[in-house]
Amino acid sequence: MNRSLLLSLLMLTAAPVPAGPVSEEASPERQRRADVPQEFDTRWIATRPRTPEGVYPNLPADWVPLPNDRYEVPDGQPLAGVRICVDAGHGGQIWGPTRGYTAGTRGVNTGLTESEANLRTALFLWDLLTQAGAEVTMTRVREDRLTPAPASPDYDGRFEELHIRDDIAEAAGCDYFLAIHHNAPGGNQPDLNYTAVYYFDTAHYDAEYNAAPRYGPRHPDEELTAERVSLARHIQRALSERLGLPVIPIAPGSENDMGHEVPHGDYHVIREIDIPAVLIECSFMTNPDEDLRLNDPARAKAEAIGIFEGLLAHFRENPPRPWSERRSQ
């Protein structure tokens, strides 16, 4: 990885960029696009108008976001000193493939991009975690890619765009990694809507995996897997309760079934990192009702609170540990 690029990305640590004002007109805030804002900004929660070519083409003309006061964390700073990386999945998602790999789904009615939905929830979560004393690294705080778009139309830049997220967490010495996403089913299933939190079992780091590792060898670690399972379980329970959604149904014997109530997932960002890491699919943007709820910033805040509550529940049973220091042992 280009060292200067990684260092510049790490300057995004611990704080998100305030979104521009609701108006699309130019403003000092929009022009400046400061990389390191210092405090919670209610403009994060404003839904910006879009042109017909952009997202939100089908919102009612009179639709207005609901008031959304800041959620204050109770009981002091229970996460003081805990180092957490929050990864807003995707980034720079636009119509068409012209900027290489960004992936992500879109709201079935509104056109809201998953990239922006993930970022909203991640920004609310940043505020909760920092209020609670955590040292938070954000992989992104703007609606951009993390790596340059590939020059070749024959390569989408997928691996670089995914792996840099783990690089950021590792360079910042983070001990926990939370990837924020929203879901879409295979096929036409508009009624589907549930919460799922995935972990990766280190038992899958076998001889075949390590024969030619792309990013460095990884080895089975039962202790790390157990921590990941617990983290996923507590977040999934709390998020499901906060959102009023069921949890993922896991078919016995399926690729997701590893004998736990949370699904196993072979996803790059939680596979290629050696700290407790989970990938959180908050809800389904392909569900018409959920899509409309996600256009209300209160839904993003509820998602963040659910994740935060699950994290607190996990740490009550599993006190925070400096997992990143195990790399040097």
N, C-alpha and C positions, 0 to 999 in steps of 0.2 A: 504494500500500500504506500502511496505517496505520503511521506511523513508530514509535509506542510498541510496537506488536505486533512489528515487526521487531527492535527493540532488545532486547525481552524474549527473543525467540528466540535472538538472538546470545549471550545469557548462558549458553546451553547449550553454547557452544564448548568443544571440547577435552576433554570428560569426560562419561561416561554416568551415568545414575542407577542406583544399586544397586537391584536388584529386592528385593522383600520376601522374608522368610524363606519356607521351604517351606510352613509352616502358613498356612492361610487366616485364622487368628485375627488380630485387630487387634494391631498392634505399633507402637512409636514410629517404626521405620523406615518402615512402610507409611503411617502417618499423616503423617509429615513429608514424604515424597516429595521429598527435597532435589533441587534442580535441577542442582547442580554438585558431584558427588562428586569426590574428589581422587585416588583410587587404584583399582587393580583390585580387584574384589570378587567372590569365588567364587560369591556368591549369584546372579550373572547367569546361571549355568549350571544352576540348579535349575529343574526343571519344576514349575510350581505346580499343585496339584490343581484341578479344575474341577467345577462343578455339571453336572448332565445337560443344562442349557440352554446351557452354554458349550462351549469347545473341549475336545478330548481326551476325548470321551465313550466311546471304545472302547478305551482303553488297558487292558492286563491289570491286574488288581487288585494283582499283586505286582511291577509294573514299577517299577524304581528307576534313576535316572540313574547312569551309570558315573562313577567318580572322574575328575576332569579337572583336573590340575594346570596351573598357569600355564605358558605357553610363553615361554621366555626368548629374546629376540632376541640372536643372537651378533654379535660383531665391532663392538662400540661403537655409535655412532649414525650410520649411513650416510645417514640422511635428515635430518640436522640442518638446521633452518631451512626445510625444504620445506613449503609451505602446501597442505594437502589438505582438501577437503570430502568427508565420507563421508555419503551419503544412504541411510538405511534406508527403502526404498520402502514406500509406503502408510502405514498408521498409524491406530489407532482402529478397526480392522476388527472388526465385530460381525455377528451374524445380522441380516439385514434392512437396509433402506435408511434407517433413521431418523436417521442422522447424516450424510447426504449422501455424497458420493463418498469412498470409501476403496479400493474395488476389491480386487484380490488374490484368490488362490485359497486352497484349504484342502487339508490332507492328506486323501487319499482314504479312509484308514482311521481316522486318529486325530482328524481335525478341527483339527489344528494350523493356525493362521492364517498365511498368508504374511507378514502384518504382523509377527507375533512372530518368525517364522523369520528374516526380513530383519534385524530389530533385534538378535537374538542374534549373527548373523554380523558385523554392523556394530560391535557392542560389542567383540567379540574383535579385530576389525581395528583399532579405536581403540587398544586396548592395545598391539598390535604396532607400530603406527605411532608412537605416542608414546614407546615404549621406544627406537625407532630415531631419535628426535630430531625427528620431524615436528611441525609445528604443525597440529593437526587441529581442524576445525570439524565438529560433528555437526549434521545438520538436525533430528534428533529423538533423544531418549534415553529416552523413555517410550512407552507404548503408547497414544498419543493422536494425534488430528489435529493438523496444524500451524496450521490456520485454523479460525475458528468454523464450526460446521455451518450451512448456509444456512437461512434462515427459510422460504423458499418451497419447497414440495414439488415444484415444477416445475423447479427448478434444483439440480443436485447439487454445485455449488461446485468442479467439476473443475479449471478453469484456475487459480483462486486456490490451490488445494491443491497443484497441481504447480509453479506458477511461483514460489511463495514459497521453494522449495528452491534455485532458481537465485539468487534475491534474497539469501538467506542467504550463499551462497558468494561472491557478488560483494561484498556489504557487508563480509565478513571478509577480502577481498583474497586469496582462495584462487587458486592457480595450476593446480590439478588437481581433477577432480570424479569421484567413483566412486559410482554408484548401484547398490545391492544389491537383487537380486530373486530370486524363485524362479518356476519356469515351470509352465505348463499348456498342453496342446495343444488345437487345435480338434478337436472330435469325441471319440469314445471310443477313445483310444489308450493303454491303461494300461501297455503295455510300453515306451513311449517314455521315454528318459532320456538327456540329454546336457548338456554345458556350452556356453554361447554368450555371447560378449561383443560387444556392439554398439557401433558408432561412427556418427556422423552426418557425411556428406561435405558440406563447406561449398559445394561446387559447386551444391548445391540452393538456395542463397540467390540466386535469380534475380530478374528484374524483376517477375515475378508475385508472388513472395513479398513483396517490398519495396513493392508498390503500396499496401498498407494493413497495415503490420506492427502486431501487437497490442502488442508489447513494445519496439519499436525496431528499426531496420534492421540487417541482418546482411549481410555480403558474402563472396564466395568468397575463400578463403585456403588455397592449396595447402600452405603450410608447416604450418598448424594441422591440416589434414586428415591430413597425413603423420604428425604426432605422435599424433593420435588412433588411426590405424591401428596404429602401433607399440605403443601402450599396450594396445589391445585384443588384439593378437596375443600379446604376452608374457603377459598375464594369462590369456587363454584356454588357452594351452599349459600354464602352470604349474598352473592350477586343474584342468584335465583330468587331468594326471598325478597331482596330489595326491589327487583323488577317485576315480581309476580309472574315469573316464567318458569316452566318446568326445566329440569336439567336434561342433558342429552341422553336419549335411550341407547344403551350400549348392547348390541346383539352379542350373546354368548358365542365365543369362538371367533369373533370378528377381529380384524386387524387392530381395532381400538381396545379390545378386551384383554387386559393384562391382570385381571382379578381384583380390580379396584373399582370404586364408584365413579372414577374420573377416567376420561379416555386417554389412551396412549396415542401420541401423534409424532410422526417422523417429519417434523418441520425444521427447516434449516436453522432458524435463529435459536431454537431451543436444543438442537442437536449439536451444533458446533460451538458450544460454550460449556465450561466446566464449573459452573456455579448453579445453585437452585434457580431454575428458569421455567416459566410457564407461558403458554400462548392462550390468551383469553378471547374467545368468540362471544361477545356480549349478547348479541341477538341477531335476527335475520332481517336484513334490509330488503329482502325480496317478499317479505310479508307486508301487504299494503297498510295494515293498521300500525305495524311497528315502524314502517317507513315514515308515516306521519308523526308518530311520537318522537322519532329521532330528529325531526326538524324543529322540535321544541328543545332548546338548550337544557331545560330541566331534566330531560331524559339522559343527556350526557352527564349531568351532575349526579343523577341517581346511579348511573353505572359506576362512576368514580367512587361514590360513597360505598357501594356494595363491594367493590374491589378493596377499598381501604378497610372496611369492616372485616373482610375475610383475612386480610393481611394481619390485622391486629389479633384475630382469633388464632391464626397460625403461630404467631410469636408468643402468645400466652402459653402454648404447649411446647413450642420449640424456640427457646431464647435465641436472639440473633447471634450469628457466628461470623467470623472473618473468613468466609469461604474462599475468597480470592487469594488469601495467603497460602493456600494449599498448593498453588502452582509451583512455588519455589521450594517446596519440601521434598 
